Amino acid sequence: MLLGEAVALRIKELCKERQLSQYGLHKLSGVPQSTLSTIINCKFPGMKLRIIYEICEGLEISLNDFFDSPVFDRENITD
């Protein structure tokens, strides 16, 4: 899977765990809902770490917690 797909999958996992919609994540993180939608639909050409950081802040997790997932194992990323 591509890195952008892995990020989208991880965001979906975290939202599902917390029973959050994209709108709920937007309210917690301050990341515009349109940006979240673009990321989740894998249409974001160049994701900035700052956006992932803001999502993590909204979810009250660290960047380490975000990337600590099998989704990001080297064998799962193709780009």
Summary of the structure (lengths in Angstrom):
residues: 79
radius of gyration: 11.6
end to end distance: 7.7
largest distance: 33.7
contacts: 203
relative contact order: 0.22
helix: 67%
strand: 0%
